[in-house]
Amino acid sequence: MKRKVFLSLMTLFCAYTSLIAQEIETFYLRNGSAFNGHILEQVPGKSIILSSDDVRVPESLRLVDVDIYEIYWNDISYIEKKDRSDLLLSGTNSLITLKNGKSYEGFIKEIHPGQLLKLKDDSNKTYEFSYSDIKTIETIVINSNQPFLEQFYHKDIIILKNGKTKNGFIVKQNIGESLS
């Protein structure tokens, strides 16, 4: 009996931690509506496939499957990410390097497609960068004592122009050029 209770509690804990690991974003649309969701797939400049059980999902979004929607980039005003817990002991930050050579490290708080992004550093100071000023965006780990790959909350699948796919983690984006 004790073993069944223990296994049940462990199952609930695992389910809970997997839900926490998903990044939930708030999508603000040009038509004024807003709703929460989790990005499943992105085609930059074209569309995002997301999951959401938010009752505020606008009817104008294309329903792909149960609680799975497609939204077009040009319908998005901006995407806001929830603040991370100060108690977070692992995960990733972004290192933004500008064309003028200055670098800033923190959590990407808002993305305004094709226009700007906002970065929040560990002291809660927010910086705003125009994409035209950004040279690179690098993914760096928060905890140097934990293996690099264990600190990512998702895996990237890149579809190349020739149709082939590459699985892994995007660790550096050269804005306007390439991924590595």
N, C-alpha and C positions, 0 to 999 in steps of 0.2 A: 504494500500500500504506500509506504513512504517513497519507494522508488517511483511509482506512478505520479505522485504529487511532485516529486523533484523533477521528473521529466516534463510534466505539464508546465511547471514554472520556468524551466529552461526554454521550452518552446515559446512561451509567451515573451520571455526576455529577448530571445533571438528575433522574433517578429518585431518587437518594439524597437530594437536597435537598428534593424534594417530599415524601418520607417524613418527613424531619426537621420540616418545616413543620406537619405534622398534630399537634395536641395529643392526646396519649394520656392518658386518665384511668384511675384505678383506681376501680371501683365496689364499694362495700361494702354488702352487702345485709343486711336485717334478720334473715335466716335464718343469718347468720354467714359466708356465702361471699363471696369477693372475686375479681375478674377485671379485666383491662385491656381498654380499648376506646376507640373514637373516636366521639364524638357526631355523628350525621348529621342528626338532626331532633329537636326538642323541642316538646312541647305542654305548657306549664307546668301543673303540677297534675294532669296525666293520664299522659303516657308519654314515653319517649325511644326513638328508633330509633338503634341503634349498630352499628358494624362491629367485629368482634373475631375474631382467629384464636387467641385464648388458649384452651388446652385446659381451663382451669378454668371456662369458662362453664357455669353451672348448667343442667341439663336443664329446669328449670322456666321458663326464658325462652322466649318464643314465637319460633320460627324464621321469619323473613320471607323470607329468601333465603340463598344460600350465604354464611356468615359474617356475616349481617345479622340482628340480634335486636331484639325489642321488650321493654322493661322498664317496669313501671308505677311511677310516683313513690312510691306508698305501700309499695313493696317495697324502696326504697333507704334505707339508713341515712345514708350520705353519699358524696360524690364527691370524690376527692383528685386534684389535678393535680400532675404531676411538677415538680420545681424546674427553673427555667430556668438555662441556662449563664450564668456571670458574664461570658462573652465575647460575649454577645448584643449586637449593635450596633443592632438595630432591633426593632420589635414594639410591643406596647401594654402599658400598665399600667392599673389601675383607680384612680379617685379616689372614695373613699367619703366622702360628706358626711352627717353625722348630723343628726338633728332639733335637737340642741343647738348646731349651727353648726360643730362641730369637723370637720376633714377629715383623711383619711389616704390616702397614695398607696402603691401596691404591686401585688403579684401575688396574685390570688385563689387561695389554696392549697387550701381545702376549702369545699364547699357542702353544708350540711345542709338539704335541701329544707324550706322553710316555717319554719325555725327560726333558723339562724345561718349566717354565713360567716366564714372565717378569711382574713386578709390578711397577707402577708409583705412587709415593706418592704425597701429596698436594704441595710439594715444587718442583715438576717436576723431582725429582731424580728417576732414574730407577734402580731396583734391579733385579737380575737374580737368579732363584732358580732351582736346579735340583729336579725333583719329588722325588728322593730317599732321599733328605734331608728334605722334607716337612712332618710334622706330621698331621696338620689340615689346612683346608681352611674354614673360617667362613664368613658368609654374615652379615654385620652390616650396619645399616642405617646411612645416612649422617645427617639427621635432627632429633634430639631427640625430637623435639616438634610436629612432625607429626606422626600419627599412623604407626606402623611397616609395616602392610600389604599394605598400600597405596603407599609405596616407591618401590615396586617391579614392574618391567616392564613386567614380564611374570609369568605364573603359571607353576609349574613343575608337570609332570605326570610320576610317577615311576612305571615301570613294574617289579614286583617281580619275583623271580625264579619260584614260583608256578603259575605264569600267572595272578595273581590278580594285580590290580592297586591301587596306592595311589596318591591322588591329594593334592597339597599344594606347599610349598616353601622349597627348600633345604637351610637350614641355616648353616649346618656344614657338612663337608666331612672329615672323618678320612681316610687319604690316604692309600690305600691298604686294608681298612677294611669295613667301613660302612658309611651310610648317616644318618643324623637326621634332 
